């Protein structure tokens, strides 16, 4: 239902000039018309054919006299082909993709750590922007009624009262989970707030950003410490997500939470070896949480991931980490990450197909 409704909304009110915010201007009239299209059986969706990229959308639109086709692949906003009445009008040369991916990724955690601890703060405007955008939607999620209200339920349990969200009765884990989950609550319930993404995902951006903002507030960290921890969190999340693949059967919030755990270690005064321990602890904890589509329940997965991230950081700060003899953990953290890549790309391929089949064959009311 979700893919078909997204297509319907794009057809009746989407604005391609807005890029990834294509549905920003959707109103109630558009929503009513999209529901009518969906209910009338005008839109059909099927799994991509075998061998397609992990991110692949092939749309065919038919009118009375003409057809139009568009293909998106590899990235959420990368148009690969356009056709009118079966004739190509645009074909994209994607040979630059590998070079682009290599340009924005690091070789290992040490390189990421070195960058995050040394980068000139004047170069981190995008990090500042991410903090502003993602904190704004988190605050909205804590003050409004959105989705499952995961963030608000955590906040109320530890007496974080509006409007100041007093943290005195909260643990670090509760405080980070409340803020981060609230942002996911609001986003998944359709709040009209822009979000800074990470690796193409808004919830991953929220997970990598809001947890660190909340932790820095709780720990009363300096602005420099906050910015460097945010940088570390986002870059580790990208490094991990590179191994998962842009779209994966594994929940992306778990990968972003690996970055968040690294950032929390930095805020706690940890060094690289403790960051590595936290990353190992995270892989030994959350690996295997599946992605079963974007929905309100994602906020619960975000909360679980944040609780694990903070706990993994606290354990690492005590000099403890999961042993290399256990499960998919290796003595070299980069080998651990490669094991996670194998689990995602080799071990869970059939899981991806099964979940897509389940979701695309669901029937329900909008």
QUIKA-V40121 format. One record per pair of residues at least 6 apart in sequence whose C-alpha atoms are under 7 Angstrom apart, sorted by sequence separation. I is the first residue (numbers start at 1). GAP is how many residues later the second one is. D is the distance in whole Angstrom. If there is no record, write none. Layout:
i->I gap->GAP d->D
i->I gap->GAP d->D
This chain:
i->16 gap->6 d->5
i->61 gap->6 d->6
i->62 gap->6 d->7
i->72 gap->6 d->6
i->73 gap->6 d->7
i->82 gap->6 d->6
i->83 gap->6 d->5
i->106 gap->6 d->6
i->160 gap->6 d->5
i->196 gap->6 d->6
i->198 gap->6 d->5
i->323 gap->6 d->7
i->324 gap->6 d->4
i->330 gap->6 d->5
i->15 gap->7 d->5
i->61 gap->7 d->5
i->72 gap->7 d->4
i->73 gap->7 d->6
i->82 gap->7 d->5
i->160 gap->7 d->6
i->195 gap->7 d->6
i->197 gap->7 d->6
i->198 gap->7 d->4
i->324 gap->7 d->5
i->329 gap->7 d->5
i->14 gap->8 d->5
i->15 gap->8 d->7
i->48 gap->8 d->7
i->60 gap->8 d->6
i->61 gap->8 d->6
i->71 gap->8 d->6
i->72 gap->8 d->5
i->82 gap->8 d->5
i->167 gap->8 d->7
i->197 gap->8 d->4
i->328 gap->8 d->6
i->14 gap->9 d->5
i->60 gap->9 d->4
i->71 gap->9 d->5
i->81 gap->9 d->5
i->82 gap->9 d->7
i->142 gap->9 d->6
i->196 gap->9 d->6
i->265 gap->9 d->7
i->59 gap->10 d->6
i->60 gap->10 d->7
i->71 gap->10 d->5
i->81 gap->10 d->5
i->142 gap->10 d->5
i->159 gap->10 d->6
i->216 gap->10 d->6
i->265 gap->10 d->6
i->59 gap->11 d->5
i->70 gap->11 d->6
i->71 gap->11 d->7
i->80 gap->11 d->6
i->81 gap->11 d->6
i->158 gap->11 d->6
i->328 gap->11 d->6
i->58 gap->12 d->6
i->59 gap->12 d->6
i->70 gap->12 d->5
i->80 gap->12 d->5
i->158 gap->12 d->5
i->10 gap->13 d->7
i->13 gap->13 d->6
i->58 gap->13 d->4
i->69 gap->13 d->6
i->70 gap->13 d->7
i->213 gap->13 d->7
i->262 gap->13 d->5
i->57 gap->14 d->6
i->58 gap->14 d->7
i->69 gap->14 d->5
i->241 gap->14 d->6
i->57 gap->15 d->5
i->68 gap->15 d->6
i->69 gap->15 d->7
i->240 gap->15 d->6
i->56 gap->16 d->6
i->57 gap->16 d->6
i->68 gap->16 d->5
i->262 gap->16 d->6
i->13 gap->17 d->6
i->56 gap->17 d->4
i->67 gap->17 d->6
i->68 gap->17 d->6
i->212 gap->17 d->7
i->261 gap->17 d->6
i->262 gap->17 d->7
i->12 gap->18 d->6
i->55 gap->18 d->5
i->56 gap->18 d->7
i->67 gap->18 d->5
i->212 gap->18 d->6
i->237 gap->18 d->6
i->55 gap->19 d->5
i->66 gap->19 d->6
i->184 gap->19 d->6
i->237 gap->19 d->5
i->53 gap->20 d->7
i->54 gap->20 d->7
i->55 gap->20 d->7
i->154 gap->20 d->7
i->9 gap->21 d->7
i->53 gap->21 d->6
i->209 gap->21 d->6
i->237 gap->21 d->6
i->258 gap->21 d->6
i->9 gap->22 d->7
i->12 gap->22 d->6
i->237 gap->22 d->4
i->155 gap->23 d->5
i->183 gap->23 d->7
i->236 gap->23 d->5
i->154 gap->24 d->5
i->258 gap->24 d->6
i->9 gap->25 d->5
i->208 gap->25 d->6
i->234 gap->25 d->6
i->8 gap->26 d->5
i->151 gap->26 d->7
i->152 gap->26 d->7
i->180 gap->26 d->7
i->208 gap->26 d->6
i->233 gap->26 d->4
i->282 gap->26 d->7
i->151 gap->27 d->4
i->180 gap->27 d->6
i->232 gap->27 d->7
i->233 gap->27 d->5
i->282 gap->27 d->7
i->151 gap->28 d->6
i->5 gap->29 d->7
i->8 gap->29 d->7
i->233 gap->29 d->6
i->8 gap->30 d->7
i->151 gap->30 d->5
i->152 gap->30 d->6
i->180 gap->30 d->5
i->232 gap->30 d->7
i->233 gap->30 d->5
i->282 gap->30 d->6
i->150 gap->31 d->6
i->151 gap->31 d->4
i->179 gap->31 d->7
i->180 gap->31 d->6
i->232 gap->31 d->6
i->281 gap->31 d->5
i->150 gap->32 d->6
i->254 gap->32 d->6
i->5 gap->33 d->7
i->149 gap->33 d->7
i->230 gap->33 d->6
i->4 gap->34 d->7
i->229 gap->34 d->4
i->278 gap->34 d->5
i->150 gap->35 d->7
i->176 gap->35 d->5
i->179 gap->35 d->7
i->278 gap->35 d->5
i->149 gap->36 d->6
i->198 gap->36 d->7
i->148 gap->37 d->7
i->229 gap->37 d->6
i->147 gap->38 d->5
i->176 gap->38 d->5
i->229 gap->38 d->6
i->250 gap->38 d->6
i->251 gap->38 d->6
i->278 gap->38 d->5
i->284 gap->38 d->7
i->4 gap->39 d->6
i->146 gap->39 d->6
i->147 gap->39 d->7
i->175 gap->39 d->7
i->176 gap->39 d->6
i->199 gap->39 d->6
i->250 gap->39 d->6
i->251 gap->39 d->5
i->277 gap->39 d->5
i->4 gap->40 d->7
i->142 gap->40 d->6
i->146 gap->40 d->5
i->198 gap->40 d->7
i->250 gap->40 d->4
i->251 gap->40 d->4
i->281 gap->40 d->6
i->4 gap->41 d->6
i->138 gap->41 d->6
i->141 gap->41 d->4
i->249 gap->41 d->6
i->250 gap->41 d->5
i->280 gap->41 d->7
i->281 gap->41 d->6
i->138 gap->42 d->6
i->141 gap->42 d->5
i->147 gap->42 d->5
i->199 gap->42 d->7
i->225 gap->42 d->6
i->249 gap->42 d->5
i->274 gap->42 d->5
i->280 gap->42 d->6
i->146 gap->43 d->6
i->172 gap->43 d->7
i->274 gap->43 d->6
i->278 gap->43 d->7
i->138 gap->44 d->5
i->141 gap->44 d->6
i->277 gap->44 d->5
i->138 gap->45 d->4
i->141 gap->45 d->5
i->274 gap->45 d->7
i->284 gap->45 d->7
i->137 gap->46 d->5
i->140 gap->46 d->7
i->172 gap->46 d->7
i->207 gap->46 d->6
i->221 gap->46 d->7
i->264 gap->46 d->7
i->199 gap->47 d->7
i->270 gap->47 d->7
i->204 gap->48 d->6
i->208 gap->48 d->5
i->212 gap->48 d->6
i->257 gap->48 d->6
i->261 gap->48 d->4
i->265 gap->48 d->5
i->137 gap->49 d->7
i->204 gap->49 d->5
i->207 gap->49 d->6
i->208 gap->49 d->6
i->211 gap->49 d->6
i->215 gap->49 d->7
i->253 gap->49 d->6
i->257 gap->49 d->6
i->260 gap->49 d->6
i->261 gap->49 d->6
i->264 gap->49 d->6
i->280 gap->49 d->7
i->203 gap->50 d->7
i->207 gap->50 d->6
i->208 gap->51 d->6
i->212 gap->51 d->6
i->216 gap->51 d->7
i->254 gap->51 d->6
i->258 gap->51 d->6
i->261 gap->51 d->7
i->262 gap->51 d->7
i->204 gap->52 d->5
i->208 gap->52 d->5
i->212 gap->52 d->6
i->253 gap->52 d->7
i->257 gap->52 d->6
i->261 gap->52 d->5
i->207 gap->53 d->7
i->280 gap->53 d->7
i->137 gap->56 d->6
i->20 gap->57 d->7
i->276 gap->57 d->7
i->19 gap->58 d->7
i->133 gap->61 d->7
i->134 gap->61 d->6
i->133 gap->62 d->6
i->134 gap->62 d->6
i->133 gap->63 d->6
i->292 gap->63 d->6
i->130 gap->66 d->5
i->134 gap->72 d->6
i->134 gap->75 d->7
i->135 gap->75 d->6
i->134 gap->76 d->6
i->131 gap->78 d->6
i->130 gap->79 d->7
i->243 gap->94 d->7
i->250 gap->94 d->6
i->207 gap->95 d->7
i->243 gap->95 d->7
i->249 gap->95 d->6
i->248 gap->96 d->7
i->240 gap->97 d->7
i->244 gap->97 d->5
i->243 gap->98 d->5
i->249 gap->99 d->6
i->244 gap->100 d->6
i->249 gap->102 d->7
i->127 gap->103 d->7
i->249 gap->103 d->5
i->127 gap->104 d->7
i->188 gap->107 d->6
i->189 gap->107 d->6
i->188 gap->108 d->5
i->117 gap->111 d->6
i->185 gap->111 d->7
i->116 gap->112 d->5
i->185 gap->114 d->5
i->116 gap->115 d->6
i->184 gap->115 d->5
i->116 gap->116 d->5
i->181 gap->118 d->5
i->113 gap->119 d->7
i->112 gap->120 d->7
i->181 gap->121 d->6
i->181 gap->122 d->5
i->112 gap->123 d->7
i->76 gap->124 d->7
i->177 gap->126 d->5
i->177 gap->129 d->6
i->176 gap->130 d->7
i->177 gap->130 d->6
i->106 gap->133 d->7
i->105 gap->134 d->6
i->173 gap->134 d->5
i->173 gap->137 d->6
i->148 gap->148 d->6
i->147 gap->149 d->6
i->150 gap->149 d->6
i->150 gap->150 d->6
i->113 gap->159 d->7
i->54 gap->192 d->7
i->55 gap->192 d->6
i->54 gap->193 d->6
i->108 gap->226 d->7
i->47 gap->309 d->7
i->46 gap->314 d->7
i->35 gap->331 d->7
i->1 gap->359 d->7
i->1 gap->361 d->7
i->1 gap->362 d->7
